[in-house]
Structure formats: C-alpha cells, structure tokens
Amino acid sequence: MVKKNENNLKPEDVSIYYFKRTTEKFEVTKHTIDSEGKLNPIFPSGFYDNSYTLVKELL
C-alpha cells in the first residue's frame, strides 16, 4: 500500500534560515527549495557531516 499524497506543500511555501555564530555576530542566510527539491543556495561547508558529503558525491 502507498499512502496518497494529500499535502499540497509547494517549494515556494518553504524557507530555511541558517544561523551561524561568528566571534562578533550572527550571520543569517535564507535558503529556499526549488521545484526539483534542491536547496538554493546550498548550505555552507561544515553543515553536513562527512558521510553525507561522500554519499552526495556518489549521486
């Protein structure tokens, strides 16, 4: 059985805010999801652990 997708969530309905603390301030970046499910812009280096990065390179 497969559950019917009843969620009408669209990419433009989602925003992700990434907060990074530096020694003097916080940096905030806004990330959106495109129609293919990819982040724009991608998260900065260091966000994902090493295993995720390796898997991503294989795809």
C-alpha beads as a LAMMPS data file, in Angstrom:
LAMMPS data file: protein, C-alpha beads

59 atoms
58 bonds

1 atom types
1 bond types

-500.0 500.0 xlo xhi
-500.0 500.0 ylo yhi
-500.0 500.0 zlo zhi

Masses

1 110.0

Atoms # bond

1 1 1 0.000 0.000 0.000
2 1 1 1.063 3.518 -0.715
3 1 1 -0.494 6.452 1.032
4 1 1 -1.888 9.073 -1.299
5 1 1 -0.031 12.358 -1.040
6 1 1 -2.583 14.820 0.261
7 1 1 -0.091 17.508 1.179
8 1 1 -0.206 20.481 -1.142
9 1 1 3.066 21.923 0.093
10 1 1 4.861 23.768 -2.695
11 1 1 8.558 24.711 -2.809
12 1 1 7.700 28.400 -2.506
13 1 1 5.913 27.618 0.781
14 1 1 9.194 26.589 2.443
15 1 1 12.140 28.692 3.601
16 1 1 15.036 27.578 5.763
17 1 1 17.040 30.071 7.777
18 1 1 20.606 29.093 8.652
19 1 1 22.166 30.819 11.652
20 1 1 25.924 30.859 12.076
21 1 1 27.639 32.461 15.025
22 1 1 30.982 34.131 14.497
23 1 1 33.098 35.637 17.240
24 1 1 31.389 39.008 16.945
25 1 1 27.942 38.434 15.440
26 1 1 25.392 36.054 13.973
27 1 1 25.123 35.528 10.237
28 1 1 21.721 34.552 8.879
29 1 1 21.150 33.169 5.395
30 1 1 17.827 32.290 3.809
31 1 1 17.601 29.104 1.771
32 1 1 14.747 28.049 -0.482
33 1 1 13.859 24.783 -2.167
34 1 1 13.493 24.684 -5.945
35 1 1 10.960 22.595 -7.890
36 1 1 13.434 19.681 -8.003
37 1 1 13.897 19.687 -4.218
38 1 1 17.364 21.248 -4.230
39 1 1 18.455 23.940 -1.799
40 1 1 19.250 27.378 -3.134
41 1 1 21.844 28.424 -2.083
42 1 1 23.395 25.243 -0.742
43 1 1 24.305 25.110 2.939
44 1 1 27.816 26.282 3.818
45 1 1 30.635 23.794 4.274
46 1 1 30.632 22.146 7.657
47 1 1 26.840 21.890 7.860
48 1 1 26.666 18.282 6.740
49 1 1 28.807 15.578 8.259
50 1 1 31.446 13.836 6.153
51 1 1 29.353 10.727 5.388
52 1 1 26.587 12.821 3.828
53 1 1 29.108 14.672 1.680
54 1 1 30.582 11.385 0.421
55 1 1 27.150 9.977 -0.461
56 1 1 26.214 13.193 -2.243
57 1 1 29.343 12.920 -4.408
58 1 1 28.340 9.392 -5.448
59 1 1 24.940 10.547 -6.721

Bonds

1 1 1 2
2 1 2 3
3 1 3 4
4 1 4 5
5 1 5 6
6 1 6 7
7 1 7 8
8 1 8 9
9 1 9 10
10 1 10 11
11 1 11 12
12 1 12 13
13 1 13 14
14 1 14 15
15 1 15 16
16 1 16 17
17 1 17 18
18 1 18 19
19 1 19 20
20 1 20 21
21 1 21 22
22 1 22 23
23 1 23 24
24 1 24 25
25 1 25 26
26 1 26 27
27 1 27 28
28 1 28 29
29 1 29 30
30 1 30 31
31 1 31 32
32 1 32 33
33 1 33 34
34 1 34 35
35 1 35 36
36 1 36 37
37 1 37 38
38 1 38 39
39 1 39 40
40 1 40 41
41 1 41 42
42 1 42 43
43 1 43 44
44 1 44 45
45 1 45 46
46 1 46 47
47 1 47 48
48 1 48 49
49 1 49 50
50 1 50 51
51 1 51 52
52 1 52 53
53 1 53 54
54 1 54 55
55 1 55 56
56 1 56 57
57 1 57 58
58 1 58 59
